[in-house]
Amino acid sequence: MFNFFNTQPKNYEDIPAGPFHDLSLQPDTVILDVRTAGEFAGGKIRGARNLDIMSPTFYSQVKNLPKDKTYLVYCRSGNRSGQACEIMADLGFEKLKNLAGGIMRWPFETV
């Protein structure tokens, strides 16, 4: 029988744009944009690194990242970045923050 009330806890935190922006200014944070290269080229958060979650190499690229950093992850709406955070949590990453609402809710400058 399905138990819809017993859901797995998330191993990452969804945070709004303000705290995400504040954390992006801290040392030891890495901003990951998990959109496609085309979306990334159309405008990104300053300092972001593009790792397309739809790429066949996403898993191997993420696996090799240092686990002691705080990762700020975003996409267009927050869906793909949530999936990326789940993958990263499964790989042992502990400091994961997902931009709630994605870049569509980002009121700050993009480059």
C-alpha positions, 0 to 999 in steps of 0.5 A: 500500500502507498503511504503518501504521508511518509515522504523522504526529507529533503537533503537540501534547503529551498531558499528565497532570492535574498538569502541566496544572494547573500550567501553568493557573496560568501567565500567557499560558496559555488553557484551552479546553474544547471540549465542548458548552455543556451539558457545559460548564455541568455543570462546568468547569476554573476559568478555562476558555473554552468553544469547542465543537468540534462547532459550525460556528463552531469553526474561525473562532473558533479561527482568530482566537485569538492564536498566541503563547499556550500553549493547554491544551485539554480535553474529556470524555475527551481525544478531541475535545480531541486533534482540536481540537489538530490543527486548531489546529496546522494553523492555526499554533499551536505551544504546544498541550497536551491533557489526557490522559484529559480532565476525567474524569481531573481530580482537582482542583476544577471549577466 
